[in-house]
Amino acid sequence: MALNEITRAAVLQAVAEYDRLGRDAFLHRYGFGPSRSYLLEIDGKVYDSKAVVGAAHGCLPGRDPLGSDEFSGGKDHAVKLLRSLGFDVVVRAAN
């Protein structure tokens, strides 16, 4: 498993699936809970960043989605990857 293999296209493919399924079904399908700290923001919509990265790994040829226990969603892993691919990641507002 290498997060650096994930491409911008794979992330966008995962986001399209998220939009199709809806948040709850997407998180359930991939075994993730809601984001606690960071959200991927695209065109004014927000997405659970770690779940999108995990699903995006499965969009790569010959790869399976990553589970929530296989990598960190924090600023040094999923957030760093998303930002390196040119995406905006925002800190989740306190409830």
mmCIF file as gemmi writes it, N, C-alpha and C atoms, coordinates in Angstrom:
data_model
loop_
_atom_site.group_PDB
_atom_site.id
_atom_site.type_symbol
_atom_site.label_atom_id
_atom_site.label_alt_id
_atom_site.label_comp_id
_atom_site.label_asym_id
_atom_site.label_entity_id
_atom_site.label_seq_id
_atom_site.pdbx_PDB_ins_code
_atom_site.Cartn_x
_atom_site.Cartn_y
_atom_site.Cartn_z
_atom_site.occupancy
_atom_site.B_iso_or_equiv
_atom_site.pdbx_formal_charge
_atom_site.auth_seq_id
_atom_site.auth_asym_id
_atom_site.pdbx_PDB_model_num
ATOM 1 N N . MET Axp A 1 ? 0.84 -1.175 0 1 0 ? 1 A 1
ATOM 2 C CA . MET Axp A 1 ? 0 0 0 1 0 ? 1 A 1
ATOM 3 C C . MET Axp A 1 ? 0.882 1.233 0 1 0 ? 1 A 1
ATOM 4 N N . ALA Axp A 2 ? 0.627 2.121 -0.919 1 0 ? 2 A 1
ATOM 5 C CA . ALA Axp A 2 ? 1.348 3.384 -0.946 1 0 ? 2 A 1
ATOM 6 C C . ALA Axp A 2 ? 0.382 4.491 -1.324 1 0 ? 2 A 1
ATOM 7 N N . LEU Axp A 3 ? 0.185 5.404 -0.406 1 0 ? 3 A 1
ATOM 8 C CA . LEU Axp A 3 ? -0.732 6.501 -0.692 1 0 ? 3 A 1
ATOM 9 C C . LEU Axp A 3 ? -0.266 7.317 -1.885 1 0 ? 3 A 1
ATOM 10 N N . ASN Axp A 4 ? 1.061 7.387 -2.089 1 0 ? 4 A 1
ATOM 11 C CA . ASN Axp A 4 ? 1.571 8.217 -3.175 1 0 ? 4 A 1
ATOM 12 C C . ASN Axp A 4 ? 1.24 7.669 -4.555 1 0 ? 4 A 1
ATOM 13 N N . GLU Axp A 5 ? 0.679 6.471 -4.637 1 0 ? 5 A 1
ATOM 14 C CA . GLU Axp A 5 ? 0.232 5.928 -5.923 1 0 ? 5 A 1
ATOM 15 C C . GLU Axp A 5 ? -1.115 6.525 -6.336 1 0 ? 5 A 1
ATOM 16 N N . ILE Axp A 6 ? -1.843 7.081 -5.401 1 0 ? 6 A 1
ATOM 17 C CA . ILE Axp A 6 ? -3.18 7.604 -5.677 1 0 ? 6 A 1
ATOM 18 C C . ILE Axp A 6 ? -3.064 8.852 -6.545 1 0 ? 6 A 1
ATOM 19 N N . THR Axp A 7 ? -3.869 8.893 -7.589 1 0 ? 7 A 1
ATOM 20 C CA . THR Axp A 7 ? -3.852 9.998 -8.541 1 0 ? 7 A 1
ATOM 21 C C . THR Axp A 7 ? -5.029 10.938 -8.324 1 0 ? 7 A 1
ATOM 22 N N . ARG Axp A 8 ? -4.911 12.101 -8.915 1 0 ? 8 A 1
ATOM 23 C CA . ARG Axp A 8 ? -6.015 13.06 -8.871 1 0 ? 8 A 1
ATOM 24 C C . ARG Axp A 8 ? -7.268 12.445 -9.509 1 0 ? 8 A 1
ATOM 25 N N . ALA Axp A 9 ? -7.079 11.749 -10.631 1 0 ? 9 A 1
ATOM 26 C CA . ALA Axp A 9 ? -8.214 11.113 -11.321 1 0 ? 9 A 1
ATOM 27 C C . ALA Axp A 9 ? -8.9 10.087 -10.427 1 0 ? 9 A 1
ATOM 28 N N . ALA Axp A 10 ? -8.123 9.317 -9.659 1 0 ? 10 A 1
ATOM 29 C CA . ALA Axp A 10 ? -8.702 8.321 -8.757 1 0 ? 10 A 1
ATOM 30 C C . ALA Axp A 10 ? -9.515 9 -7.662 1 0 ? 10 A 1
ATOM 31 N N . VAL Axp A 11 ? -9.023 10.117 -7.144 1 0 ? 11 A 1
ATOM 32 C CA . VAL Axp A 11 ? -9.754 10.865 -6.12 1 0 ? 11 A 1
ATOM 33 C C . VAL Axp A 11 ? -11.069 11.379 -6.704 1 0 ? 11 A 1
ATOM 34 N N . LEU Axp A 12 ? -11.017 11.922 -7.905 1 0 ? 12 A 1
ATOM 35 C CA . LEU Axp A 12 ? -12.24 12.436 -8.527 1 0 ? 12 A 1
ATOM 36 C C . LEU Axp A 12 ? -13.232 11.315 -8.818 1 0 ? 12 A 1
ATOM 37 N N . GLN Axp A 13 ? -12.728 10.143 -9.15 1 0 ? 13 A 1
ATOM 38 C CA . GLN Axp A 13 ? -13.608 8.99 -9.364 1 0 ? 13 A 1
ATOM 39 C C . GLN Axp A 13 ? -14.292 8.598 -8.055 1 0 ? 13 A 1
ATOM 40 N N . ALA Axp A 14 ? -13.538 8.598 -6.963 1 0 ? 14 A 1
ATOM 41 C CA . ALA Axp A 14 ? -14.113 8.278 -5.655 1 0 ? 14 A 1
ATOM 42 C C . ALA Axp A 14 ? -15.142 9.331 -5.242 1 0 ? 14 A 1
ATOM 43 N N . VAL Axp A 15 ? -14.859 10.591 -5.512 1 0 ? 15 A 1
ATOM 44 C CA . VAL Axp A 15 ? -15.795 11.674 -5.185 1 0 ? 15 A 1
ATOM 45 C C . VAL Axp A 15 ? -17.089 11.515 -5.99 1 0 ? 15 A 1
ATOM 46 N N . ALA Axp A 16 ? -16.972 11.127 -7.252 1 0 ? 16 A 1
ATOM 47 C CA . ALA Axp A 16 ? -18.171 10.91 -8.076 1 0 ? 16 A 1
ATOM 48 C C . ALA Axp A 16 ? -19.027 9.792 -7.482 1 0 ? 16 A 1
ATOM 49 N N . GLU Axp A 17 ? -18.374 8.739 -6.971 1 0 ? 17 A 1
ATOM 50 C CA . GLU Axp A 17 ? -19.117 7.652 -6.331 1 0 ? 17 A 1
ATOM 51 C C . GLU Axp A 17 ? -19.78 8.149 -5.049 1 0 ? 17 A 1
ATOM 52 N N . TYR Axp A 18 ? -19.077 8.946 -4.276 1 0 ? 18 A 1
ATOM 53 C CA . TYR Axp A 18 ? -19.607 9.539 -3.05 1 0 ? 18 A 1
ATOM 54 C C . TYR Axp A 18 ? -20.883 10.322 -3.381 1 0 ? 18 A 1
ATOM 55 N N . ASP Axp A 19 ? -20.816 11.126 -4.439 1 0 ? 19 A 1
ATOM 56 C CA . ASP Axp A 19 ? -21.988 11.903 -4.844 1 0 ? 19 A 1
ATOM 57 C C . ASP Axp A 19 ? -23.143 10.998 -5.259 1 0 ? 19 A 1
ATOM 58 N N . ARG Axp A 20 ? -22.84 9.927 -5.978 1 0 ? 20 A 1
ATOM 59 C CA . ARG Axp A 20 ? -23.88 9.002 -6.44 1 0 ? 20 A 1
ATOM 60 C C . ARG Axp A 20 ? -24.549 8.275 -5.288 1 0 ? 20 A 1
ATOM 61 N N . LEU Axp A 21 ? -23.732 7.763 -4.366 1 0 ? 21 A 1
ATOM 62 C CA . LEU Axp A 21 ? -24.251 6.962 -3.26 1 0 ? 21 A 1
ATOM 63 C C . LEU Axp A 21 ? -24.83 7.797 -2.126 1 0 ? 21 A 1
ATOM 64 N N . GLY Axp A 22 ? -24.287 8.979 -1.921 1 0 ? 22 A 1
ATOM 65 C CA . GLY Axp A 22 ? -24.615 9.771 -0.741 1 0 ? 22 A 1
ATOM 66 C C . GLY Axp A 22 ? -23.624 9.446 0.366 1 0 ? 22 A 1
ATOM 67 N N . ARG Axp A 23 ? -23.489 10.364 1.289 1 0 ? 23 A 1
ATOM 68 C CA . ARG Axp A 23 ? -22.471 10.245 2.332 1 0 ? 23 A 1
ATOM 69 C C . ARG Axp A 23 ? -22.594 8.96 3.152 1 0 ? 23 A 1
ATOM 70 N N . ASP Axp A 24 ? -23.767 8.721 3.702 1 0 ? 24 A 1
ATOM 71 C CA . ASP Axp A 24 ? -23.927 7.576 4.602 1 0 ? 24 A 1
ATOM 72 C C . ASP Axp A 24 ? -23.634 6.252 3.91 1 0 ? 24 A 1
ATOM 73 N N . ALA Axp A 25 ? -24.153 6.069 2.71 1 0 ? 25 A 1
ATOM 74 C CA . ALA Axp A 25 ? -23.933 4.81 1.985 1 0 ? 25 A 1
ATOM 75 C C . ALA Axp A 25 ? -22.469 4.661 1.582 1 0 ? 25 A 1
ATOM 76 N N . PHE Axp A 26 ? -21.83 5.768 1.205 1 0 ? 26 A 1
ATOM 77 C CA . PHE Axp A 26 ? -20.41 5.716 0.837 1 0 ? 26 A 1
ATOM 78 C C . PHE Axp A 26 ? -19.56 5.31 2.042 1 0 ? 26 A 1
ATOM 79 N N . LEU Axp A 27 ? -19.782 5.968 3.163 1 0 ? 27 A 1
ATOM 80 C CA . LEU Axp A 27 ? -19.011 5.643 4.371 1 0 ? 27 A 1
ATOM 81 C C . LEU Axp A 27 ? -19.249 4.193 4.785 1 0 ? 27 A 1
ATOM 82 N N . HIS Axp A 28 ? -20.482 3.745 4.714 1 0 ? 28 A 1
ATOM 83 C CA . HIS Axp A 28 ? -20.806 2.363 5.073 1 0 ? 28 A 1
ATOM 84 C C . HIS Axp A 28 ? -20.123 1.379 4.124 1 0 ? 28 A 1
ATOM 85 N N . ARG Axp A 29 ? -20.2 1.663 2.845 1 0 ? 29 A 1
ATOM 86 C CA . ARG Axp A 29 ? -19.605 0.752 1.847 1 0 ? 29 A 1
ATOM 87 C C . ARG Axp A 29 ? -18.121 0.53 2.095 1 0 ? 29 A 1
ATOM 88 N N . TYR Axp A 30 ? -17.418 1.592 2.457 1 0 ? 30 A 1
ATOM 89 C CA . TYR Axp A 30 ? -15.967 1.496 2.628 1 0 ? 30 A 1
ATOM 90 C C . TYR Axp A 30 ? -15.529 1.345 4.084 1 0 ? 30 A 1
ATOM 91 N N . GLY Axp A 31 ? -16.477 1.314 5.013 1 0 ? 31 A 1
ATOM 92 C CA . GLY Axp A 31 ? -16.152 1.053 6.411 1 0 ? 31 A 1
ATOM 93 C C . GLY Axp A 31 ? -15.513 2.204 7.156 1 0 ? 31 A 1
ATOM 94 N N . PHE Axp A 32 ? -15.886 3.424 6.8 1 0 ? 32 A 1
ATOM 95 C CA . PHE Axp A 32 ? -15.334 4.602 7.465 1 0 ? 32 A 1
ATOM 96 C C . PHE Axp A 32 ? -16.414 5.295 8.28 1 0 ? 32 A 1
ATOM 97 N N . GLY Axp A 33 ? -15.98 5.988 9.32 1 0 ? 33 A 1
ATOM 98 C CA . GLY Axp A 33 ? -16.871 6.866 10.051 1 0 ? 33 A 1
ATOM 99 C C . GLY Axp A 33 ? -16.741 8.273 9.496 1 0 ? 33 A 1
ATOM 100 N N . PRO Axp A 34 ? -17.55 9.187 9.978 1 0 ? 34 A 1
ATOM 101 C CA . PRO Axp A 34 ? -17.443 10.579 9.546 1 0 ? 34 A 1
ATOM 102 C C . PRO Axp A 34 ? -16.08 11.166 9.91 1 0 ? 34 A 1
ATOM 103 N N . SER Axp A 35 ? -15.614 12.072 9.106 1 0 ? 35 A 1
ATOM 104 C CA . SER Axp A 35 ? -14.348 12.744 9.371 1 0 ? 35 A 1
ATOM 105 C C . SER Axp A 35 ? -14.427 13.51 10.687 1 0 ? 35 A 1
ATOM 106 N N . ARG Axp A 36 ? -13.363 13.42 11.46 1 0 ? 36 A 1
ATOM 107 C CA . ARG Axp A 36 ? -13.327 14.147 12.727 1 0 ? 36 A 1
ATOM 108 C C . ARG Axp A 36 ? -12.655 15.504 12.6 1 0 ? 36 A 1
ATOM 109 N N . SER Axp A 37 ? -11.711 15.617 11.663 1 0 ? 37 A 1
ATOM 110 C CA . SER Axp A 37 ? -10.927 16.85 11.596 1 0 ? 37 A 1
ATOM 111 C C . SER Axp A 37 ? -10.869 17.512 10.229 1 0 ? 37 A 1
ATOM 112 N N . TYR Axp A 38 ? -10.714 16.725 9.159 1 0 ? 38 A 1
ATOM 113 C CA . TYR Axp A 38 ? -10.44 17.309 7.853 1 0 ? 38 A 1
ATOM 114 C C . TYR Axp A 38 ? -11.465 16.894 6.808 1 0 ? 38 A 1
ATOM 115 N N . LEU Axp A 39 ? -11.833 17.855 5.978 1 0 ? 39 A 1
ATOM 116 C CA . LEU Axp A 39 ? -12.781 17.619 4.898 1 0 ? 39 A 1
ATOM 117 C C . LEU Axp A 39 ? -12.168 18.057 3.577 1 0 ? 39 A 1
ATOM 118 N N . LEU Axp A 40 ? -12.344 17.249 2.566 1 0 ? 40 A 1
ATOM 119 C CA . LEU Axp A 40 ? -11.973 17.598 1.206 1 0 ? 40 A 1
ATOM 120 C C . LEU Axp A 40 ? -13.066 18.514 0.672 1 0 ? 40 A 1
ATOM 121 N N . GLU Axp A 41 ? -12.681 19.653 0.092 1 0 ? 41 A 1
ATOM 122 C CA . GLU Axp A 41 ? -13.674 20.576 -0.445 1 0 ? 41 A 1
ATOM 123 C C . GLU Axp A 41 ? -13.475 20.722 -1.952 1 0 ? 41 A 1
ATOM 124 N N . ILE Axp A 42 ? -14.553 20.448 -2.691 1 0 ? 42 A 1
ATOM 125 C CA . ILE Axp A 42 ? -14.539 20.575 -4.146 1 0 ? 42 A 1
ATOM 126 C C . ILE Axp A 42 ? -15.82 21.284 -4.56 1 0 ? 42 A 1
ATOM 127 N N . ASP Axp A 43 ? -15.667 22.385 -5.267 1 0 ? 43 A 1
ATOM 128 C CA . ASP Axp A 43 ? -16.812 23.148 -5.775 1 0 ? 43 A 1
ATOM 129 C C . ASP Axp A 43 ? -17.858 23.45 -4.701 1 0 ? 43 A 1
ATOM 130 N N . GLY Axp A 44 ? -17.389 23.814 -3.517 1 0 ? 44 A 1
ATOM 131 C CA . GLY Axp A 44 ? -18.294 24.193 -2.444 1 0 ? 44 A 1
ATOM 132 C C . GLY Axp A 44 ? -18.917 23.035 -1.682 1 0 ? 44 A 1
ATOM 133 N N . LYS Axp A 45 ? -18.638 21.809 -2.111 1 0 ? 45 A 1
ATOM 134 C CA . LYS Axp A 45 ? -19.139 20.624 -1.405 1 0 ? 45 A 1
ATOM 135 C C . LYS Axp A 45 ? -17.999 20.018 -0.601 1 0 ? 45 A 1
ATOM 136 N N . VAL Axp A 46 ? -18.341 19.412 0.54 1 0 ? 46 A 1
ATOM 137 C CA . VAL Axp A 46 ? -17.31 18.803 1.372 1 0 ? 46 A 1
ATOM 138 C C . VAL Axp A 46 ? -17.502 17.293 1.437 1 0 ? 46 A 1
ATOM 139 N N . TYR Axp A 47 ? -16.378 16.606 1.584 1 0 ? 47 A 1
ATOM 140 C CA . TYR Axp A 47 ? -16.333 15.146 1.588 1 0 ? 47 A 1
ATOM 141 C C . TYR Axp A 47 ? -15.425 14.683 2.722 1 0 ? 47 A 1
ATOM 142 N N . ASP Axp A 48 ? -15.733 13.534 3.274 1 0 ? 48 A 1
ATOM 143 C CA . ASP Axp A 48 ? -14.893 12.951 4.318 1 0 ? 48 A 1
ATOM 144 C C . ASP Axp A 48 ? -13.561 12.536 3.676 1 0 ? 48 A 1
ATOM 145 N N . SER Axp A 49 ? -12.516 13.258 4 1 0 ? 49 A 1
ATOM 146 C CA . SER Axp A 49 ? -11.249 13.137 3.273 1 0 ? 49 A 1
ATOM 147 C C . SER Axp A 49 ? -10.626 11.751 3.366 1 0 ? 49 A 1
ATOM 148 N N . LYS Axp A 50 ? -10.583 11.169 4.545 1 0 ? 50 A 1
ATOM 149 C CA . LYS Axp A 50 ? -9.938 9.862 4.692 1 0 ? 50 A 1
ATOM 150 C C . LYS Axp A 50 ? -10.706 8.79 3.928 1 0 ? 50 A 1
ATOM 151 N N . ALA Axp A 51 ? -12.016 8.83 3.979 1 0 ? 51 A 1
ATOM 152 C CA . ALA Axp A 51 ? -12.83 7.843 3.264 1 0 ? 51 A 1
ATOM 153 C C . ALA Axp A 51 ? -12.626 7.958 1.761 1 0 ? 51 A 1
ATOM 154 N N . VAL Axp A 52 ? -12.541 9.175 1.259 1 0 ? 52 A 1
ATOM 155 C CA . VAL Axp A 52 ? -12.322 9.372 -0.178 1 0 ? 52 A 1
ATOM 156 C C . VAL Axp A 52 ? -10.963 8.821 -0.587 1 0 ? 52 A 1
ATOM 157 N N . VAL Axp A 53 ? -9.943 9.065 0.21 1 0 ? 53 A 1
ATOM 158 C CA . VAL Axp A 53 ? -8.609 8.54 -0.112 1 0 ? 53 A 1
ATOM 159 C C . VAL Axp A 53 ? -8.62 7.013 -0.098 1 0 ? 53 A 1
ATOM 160 N N . GLY Axp A 54 ? -9.252 6.415 0.898 1 0 ? 54 A 1
ATOM 161 C CA . GLY Axp A 54 ? -9.33 4.955 0.95 1 0 ? 54 A 1
ATOM 162 C C . GLY Axp A 54 ? -10.025 4.382 -0.266 1 0 ? 54 A 1
ATOM 163 N N . ALA Axp A 55 ? -11.135 4.985 -0.658 1 0 ? 55 A 1
ATOM 164 C CA . ALA Axp A 55 ? -11.869 4.527 -1.836 1 0 ? 55 A 1
ATOM 165 C C . ALA Axp A 55 ? -11.068 4.777 -3.109 1 0 ? 55 A 1
ATOM 166 N N . ALA Axp A 56 ? -10.37 5.899 -3.177 1 0 ? 56 A 1
ATOM 167 C CA . ALA Axp A 56 ? -9.576 6.237 -4.368 1 0 ? 56 A 1
ATOM 168 C C . ALA Axp A 56 ? -8.504 5.193 -4.638 1 0 ? 56 A 1
ATOM 169 N N . HIS Axp A 57 ? -7.94 4.619 -3.6 1 0 ? 57 A 1
ATOM 170 C CA . HIS Axp A 57 ? -6.931 3.577 -3.784 1 0 ? 57 A 1
ATOM 171 C C . HIS Axp A 57 ? -7.528 2.407 -4.567 1 0 ? 57 A 1
ATOM 172 N N . GLY Axp A 58 ? -8.786 2.111 -4.336 1 0 ? 58 A 1
ATOM 173 C CA . GLY Axp A 58 ? -9.473 1.04 -5.047 1 0 ? 58 A 1
ATOM 174 C C . GLY Axp A 58 ? -9.806 1.388 -6.491 1 0 ? 58 A 1
ATOM 175 N N . CYS Axp A 59 ? -9.663 2.643 -6.857 1 0 ? 59 A 1
ATOM 176 C CA . CYS Axp A 59 ? -9.896 3.073 -8.244 1 0 ? 59 A 1
ATOM 177 C C . CYS Axp A 59 ? -8.655 2.879 -9.104 1 0 ? 59 A 1
ATOM 178 N N . LEU Axp A 60 ? -7.551 2.536 -8.483 1 0 ? 60 A 1
ATOM 179 C CA . LEU Axp A 60 ? -6.313 2.283 -9.228 1 0 ? 60 A 1
ATOM 180 C C . LEU Axp A 60 ? -6.341 0.873 -9.789 1 0 ? 60 A 1
ATOM 181 N N . PRO Axp A 61 ? -5.772 0.675 -10.964 1 0 ? 61 A 1
ATOM 182 C CA . PRO Axp A 61 ? -5.753 -0.669 -11.567 1 0 ? 61 A 1
ATOM 183 C C . PRO Axp A 61 ? -5.094 -1.696 -10.642 1 0 ? 61 A 1
ATOM 184 N N . GLY Axp A 62 ? -5.798 -2.797 -10.396 1 0 ? 62 A 1
ATOM 185 C CA . GLY Axp A 62 ? -5.253 -3.883 -9.597 1 0 ? 62 A 1
ATOM 186 C C . GLY Axp A 62 ? -5.163 -3.627 -8.108 1 0 ? 62 A 1
ATOM 187 N N . ARG Axp A 63 ? -5.778 -2.548 -7.643 1 0 ? 63 A 1
ATOM 188 C CA . ARG Axp A 63 ? -5.714 -2.205 -6.212 1 0 ? 63 A 1
ATOM 189 C C . ARG Axp A 63 ? -7.092 -2.316 -5.576 1 0 ? 63 A 1
ATOM 190 N N . ASP Axp A 64 ? -7.081 -2.597 -4.293 1 0 ? 64 A 1
ATOM 191 C CA . ASP Axp A 64 ? -8.308 -2.636 -3.503 1 0 ? 64 A 1
ATOM 192 C C . ASP Axp A 64 ? -8.417 -1.341 -2.703 1 0 ? 64 A 1
ATOM 193 N N . PRO Axp A 65 ? -9.632 -0.983 -2.297 1 0 ? 65 A 1
ATOM 194 C CA . PRO Axp A 65 ? -9.772 0.167 -1.402 1 0 ? 65 A 1
ATOM 195 C C . PRO Axp A 65 ? -9.006 -0.091 -0.099 1 0 ? 65 A 1
ATOM 196 N N . LEU Axp A 66 ? -8.571 0.975 0.521 1 0 ? 66 A 1
ATOM 197 C CA . LEU Axp A 66 ? -7.894 0.865 1.81 1 0 ? 66 A 1
ATOM 198 C C . LEU Axp A 66 ? -8.918 0.998 2.923 1 0 ? 66 A 1
ATOM 199 N N . GLY Axp A 67 ? -8.714 0.239 3.988 1 0 ? 67 A 1
ATOM 200 C CA . GLY Axp A 67 ? -9.566 0.345 5.159 1 0 ? 67 A 1
ATOM 201 C C . GLY Axp A 67 ? -9.119 1.474 6.062 1 0 ? 67 A 1
ATOM 202 N N . SER Axp A 68 ? -9.994 1.875 6.937 1 0 ? 68 A 1
ATOM 203 C CA . SER Axp A 68 ? -9.699 3.014 7.819 1 0 ? 68 A 1
ATOM 204 C C . SER Axp A 68 ? -8.518 2.759 8.746 1 0 ? 68 A 1
ATOM 205 N N . ASP Axp A 69 ? -8.218 1.484 9.004 1 0 ? 69 A 1
ATOM 206 C CA . ASP Axp A 69 ? -7.097 1.153 9.886 1 0 ? 69 A 1
ATOM 207 C C . ASP Axp A 69 ? -5.773 1.007 9.15 1 0 ? 69 A 1
ATOM 208 N N . GLU Axp A 70 ? -5.765 1.216 7.847 1 0 ? 70 A 1
ATOM 209 C CA . GLU Axp A 70 ? -4.553 1.006 7.051 1 0 ? 70 A 1
ATOM 210 C C . GLU Axp A 70 ? -3.725 2.27 6.836 1 0 ? 70 A 1
ATOM 211 N N . PHE Axp A 71 ? -4.268 3.446 7.19 1 0 ? 71 A 1
ATOM 212 C CA . PHE Axp A 71 ? -3.525 4.688 7.024 1 0 ? 71 A 1
ATOM 213 C C . PHE Axp A 71 ? -4.162 5.766 7.887 1 0 ? 71 A 1
ATOM 214 N N . SER Axp A 72 ? -3.466 6.873 8.025 1 0 ? 72 A 1
ATOM 215 C CA . SER Axp A 72 ? -3.944 7.987 8.841 1 0 ? 72 A 1
ATOM 216 C C . SER Axp A 72 ? -4.667 9.005 7.969 1 0 ? 72 A 1
ATOM 217 N N . GLY Axp A 73 ? -5.712 9.573 8.515 1 0 ? 73 A 1
ATOM 218 C CA . GLY Axp A 73 ? -6.419 10.629 7.807 1 0 ? 73 A 1
ATOM 219 C C . GLY Axp A 73 ? -5.873 12.004 8.122 1 0 ? 73 A 1
ATOM 220 N N . GLY Axp A 74 ? -4.873 12.07 8.955 1 0 ? 74 A 1
ATOM 221 C CA . GLY Axp A 74 ? -4.349 13.345 9.426 1 0 ? 74 A 1
ATOM 222 C C . GLY Axp A 74 ? -3.523 14.104 8.419 1 0 ? 74 A 1
ATOM 223 N N . LYS Axp A 75 ? -2.993 15.216 8.896 1 0 ? 75 A 1
ATOM 224 C CA . LYS Axp A 75 ? -2.294 16.149 8.009 1 0 ? 75 A 1
ATOM 225 C C . LYS Axp A 75 ? -1.022 15.585 7.394 1 0 ? 75 A 1
ATOM 226 N N . ASP Axp A 76 ? -0.458 14.547 7.982 1 0 ? 76 A 1
ATOM 227 C CA . ASP Axp A 76 ? 0.763 13.973 7.432 1 0 ? 76 A 1
ATOM 228 C C . ASP Axp A 76 ? 0.516 12.847 6.443 1 0 ? 76 A 1
ATOM 229 N N . HIS Axp A 77 ? -0.723 12.454 6.261 1 0 ? 77 A 1
ATOM 230 C CA . HIS Axp A 77 ? -1.013 11.339 5.355 1 0 ? 77 A 1
ATOM 231 C C . HIS Axp A 77 ? -2.079 11.712 4.328 1 0 ? 77 A 1
ATOM 232 N N . ALA Axp A 78 ? -3.347 11.452 4.612 1 0 ? 78 A 1
ATOM 233 C CA . ALA Axp A 78 ? -4.415 11.713 3.637 1 0 ? 78 A 1
ATOM 234 C C . ALA Axp A 78 ? -4.472 13.189 3.25 1 0 ? 78 A 1
ATOM 235 N N . VAL Axp A 79 ? -4.388 14.072 4.213 1 0 ? 79 A 1
ATOM 236 C CA . VAL Axp A 79 ? -4.461 15.501 3.929 1 0 ? 79 A 1
ATOM 237 C C . VAL Axp A 79 ? -3.272 15.932 3.072 1 0 ? 79 A 1
ATOM 238 N N . LYS Axp A 80 ? -2.105 15.468 3.424 1 0 ? 80 A 1
ATOM 239 C CA . LYS Axp A 80 ? -0.898 15.808 2.659 1 0 ? 80 A 1
ATOM 240 C C . LYS Axp A 80 ? -1.02 15.329 1.218 1 0 ? 80 A 1
ATOM 241 N N . LEU Axp A 81 ? -1.513 14.104 1.037 1 0 ? 81 A 1
ATOM 242 C CA . LEU Axp A 81 ? -1.703 13.565 -0.311 1 0 ? 81 A 1
ATOM 243 C C . LEU Axp A 81 ? -2.685 14.429 -1.101 1 0 ? 81 A 1
ATOM 244 N N . LEU Axp A 82 ? -3.841 14.705 -0.53 1 0 ? 82 A 1
ATOM 245 C CA . LEU Axp A 82 ? -4.856 15.476 -1.24 1 0 ? 82 A 1
ATOM 246 C C . LEU Axp A 82 ? -4.337 16.859 -1.623 1 0 ? 82 A 1
ATOM 247 N N . ARG Axp A 83 ? -3.646 17.497 -0.718 1 0 ? 83 A 1
ATOM 248 C CA . ARG Axp A 83 ? -3.093 18.828 -1.025 1 0 ? 83 A 1
ATOM 249 C C . ARG Axp A 83 ? -2.027 18.733 -2.101 1 0 ? 83 A 1
ATOM 250 N N . SER Axp A 84 ? -1.224 17.68 -2.081 1 0 ? 84 A 1
ATOM 251 C CA . SER Axp A 84 ? -0.185 17.524 -3.107 1 0 ? 84 A 1
ATOM 252 C C . SER Axp A 84 ? -0.793 17.305 -4.495 1 0 ? 84 A 1
ATOM 253 N N . LEU Axp A 85 ? -2.026 16.812 -4.532 1 0 ? 85 A 1
ATOM 254 C CA . LEU Axp A 85 ? -2.729 16.602 -5.799 1 0 ? 85 A 1
ATOM 255 C C . LEU Axp A 85 ? -3.525 17.838 -6.222 1 0 ? 85 A 1
ATOM 256 N N . GLY Axp A 86 ? -3.401 18.917 -5.441 1 0 ? 86 A 1
ATOM 257 C CA . GLY Axp A 86 ? -4.042 20.174 -5.803 1 0 ? 86 A 1
ATOM 258 C C . GLY Axp A 86 ? -5.436 20.377 -5.253 1 0 ? 86 A 1
ATOM 259 N N . PHE Axp A 87 ? -5.844 19.549 -4.297 1 0 ? 87 A 1
ATOM 260 C CA . PHE Axp A 87 ? -7.174 19.682 -3.7 1 0 ? 87 A 1
ATOM 261 C C . PHE Axp A 87 ? -7.127 20.586 -2.479 1 0 ? 87 A 1
ATOM 262 N N . ASP Axp A 88 ? -8.271 21.183 -2.157 1 0 ? 88 A 1
ATOM 263 C CA . ASP Axp A 88 ? -8.414 21.974 -0.941 1 0 ? 88 A 1
ATOM 264 C C . ASP Axp A 88 ? -8.914 21.064 0.172 1 0 ? 88 A 1
ATOM 265 N N . VAL Axp A 89 ? -8.266 21.143 1.308 1 0 ? 89 A 1
ATOM 266 C CA . VAL Axp A 89 ? -8.694 20.398 2.495 1 0 ? 89 A 1
ATOM 267 C C . VAL Axp A 89 ? -8.89 21.426 3.601 1 0 ? 89 A 1
ATOM 268 N N . VAL Axp A 90 ? -10.059 21.352 4.235 1 0 ? 90 A 1
ATOM 269 C CA . VAL Axp A 90 ? -10.396 22.327 5.261 1 0 ? 90 A 1
ATOM 270 C C . VAL Axp A 90 ? -10.559 21.624 6.598 1 0 ? 90 A 1
ATOM 271 N N . VAL Axp A 91 ? -10.359 22.388 7.67 1 0 ? 91 A 1
ATOM 272 C CA . VAL Axp A 91 ? -10.562 21.853 9.004 1 0 ? 91 A 1
ATOM 273 C C . VAL Axp A 91 ? -12.046 21.863 9.297 1 0 ? 91 A 1
ATOM 274 N N . ARG Axp A 92 ? -12.523 20.741 9.786 1 0 ? 92 A 1
ATOM 275 C CA . ARG Axp A 92 ? -13.949 20.583 10.104 1 0 ? 92 A 1
ATOM 276 C C . ARG Axp A 92 ? -14.332 21.588 11.192 1 0 ? 92 A 1
ATOM 277 N N . ALA Axp A 93 ? -15.448 22.248 10.997 1 0 ? 93 A 1
ATOM 278 C CA . ALA Axp A 93 ? -15.943 23.195 11.985 1 0 ? 93 A 1
ATOM 279 C C . ALA Axp A 93 ? -16.381 22.452 13.238 1 0 ? 93 A 1
ATOM 280 N N . ALA Axp A 94 ? -16.129 23.025 14.39 1 0 ? 94 A 1
ATOM 281 C CA . ALA Axp A 94 ? -16.562 22.416 15.658 1 0 ? 94 A 1
ATOM 282 C C . ALA Axp A 94 ? -18.079 22.401 15.696 1 0 ? 94 A 1
ATOM 283 N N . ASN Axp A 95 ? -18.628 21.303 16.238 1 0 ? 95 A 1
ATOM 284 C CA . ASN Axp A 95 ? -20.101 21.18 16.328 1 0 ? 95 A 1
ATOM 285 C C . ASN Axp A 95 ? -20.64 21.9 17.517 1 0 ? 95 A 1
